[in-house]
Amino acid sequence: MLDNDSAITLAIYGAGGMNTDYASPVWNGSQQGRTGIDLKQLFIAPTYSRKLGEKSSWGVSAVIGVQAFKAKGLAVFGGFSTDSSALTDNGTDIAYGLGAKFGFQTEILPGLDVGISYSTKVDMQEFDDYRGLFANGGDLDYPPILTVGLAWKTSPRSVVVFDIQQIYYSEVEAINNPITKLANCPTPPFSGSDQNSCFGGSNGPGFGWDDMTVYKLGYQWQQGHDWTWRVGISYGKNPVKQTTLSILAPGVIETHLTFGFTKKTGKNSEFNLSAMYAPESSIRRTSAVGFPDDVELKMSQYELELGWSKRF
């Protein structure tokens, strides 16, 4: 706290990532060995926030991004890359970036709060070791995100929350560009004449993901003095429209179901549990450029978190 109405905080959190590891070749041909990618993302957000009266507050954050990425087994694409030496099997590369986040919250009716936040694109450094894979010479930025939410205190012990979140994948070429860009690459079997349409080019192919709208509904209620219970559901139509590269990042999940509780274990300590289940979701596509002919992606997810905390 700086004074009664303002504070500086620091948050450090993961915000995405993907890991795939296939024991056999993804595509038929001469490619051998394991295939997959590993993406880790960490964000550091120093924040200044301030109250506006008793019912409102606002905040602004600098967002410092750190990404670690490696790819293996993608040599089959070597002939379609602007730099086949920086396409695959180069170990882990690190990139740093900077963005910003803004937020505002206020009470619009007794017991009903509204909040809005906007995260700008986190402009990351290029992955130099993979400049022949990602569009724009290895550029993999983190997309802008807009969130609007409501919190309704249905009783002194319960609250219902509802969020709508828009993720702008279209602002990041490496994520949004379709694989059909490759048809303009001047490498057989393609008959194009644009070198920038090859992997790593300024107009190169990406994962072909669309923008995504996510709807989230949650409910929390307090039972006595020791227990707090939570349930939630979120839904967003999967952004994957093409399967060729999304084999490496099969983000096809649409629904998440969550459950959790907090149990006080003493005057200044508590135990927390949260669980998530994402039912299986799948898509099936045929490739527009010949890699591969017919692919079905499917995924389900499970997550369990346990924690204990103590106040001093």
GICORHU-V675175 format. One line per field, one symbol per residue. ss: DSSP state (h for helix, s for strand, l for the rest). phi: phi as a letter, one per 40 degrees, with the letter a starting at -180 (. if undefined). burial: b if it has 16 or more other C-alpha atoms within 10 Angstrom, else e. A space follows every 50 residues. Layout:
ss->???
phi->???
burial->???
//
This chain:
ss->lllllssssssssssssssllsllllllllllllssssssssssssssss sslllsssssssssssssssssllhhhhhhsllhhhllllllssssssss sssssssssllssssssssllssslslhhhllllhhhhsllsllssssss sssssllsssssssssslhhhlhhhhllhhhhhhllllllllllhhhlsl llllllllsllsssssssssssslllsssssssssllllsllllllllll llllssssssssssssllssssssssssssssssslllllllllssssss ssssssssssll
phi->.cacbaabbbbbacahhabbaccbdcbchccbgcbibabbbbbbbcbbba cbgcbbaaaabcbbbbbbaabagbcdcdcbbcaccbbafbgcbbbbaaaa abaaaaccadgbbbbaabbcdccccccccbccbcdgggcbccccbbbbab bbccacbaabbabbbbbccccbdcccdcccdcccccbdccbcbbccccdg ccbccbcgccdbbbbbbbababbgbbbbbabaabaaccccbbbdccdcac cccbbbbbaaabbcbicbbabbbabbbbcdbabbbbccbhbccabbbaab bbabbbabbacb
burial->eeeeeeeeeeeeeeeeeeebeeeebbeeeebbeebbbbbbbbbbbbbbbb beeeebbbbbbbbbbbbbbbbbbbbbbbebbbbbbbbbbeeebbbbbbbb bbbbbbbeeeebbbbbbbbbbbbbbbbbbbbbbbbbbbbbbbbbbbbbbb bbbeeeebbbbbbbbbbbbbbbbbbbbbbbbbbbbbbeeeebebbbbbbb bbbbbbbbbbbbbbbbbbbbbbeeeeebbbbbbbbbebbbbbbbbbbbbb bbbbbbbbbbbbbbeeeeebbebbebbbeebbbeeebbeebbeebebeee eeeeeeeeeeee
//
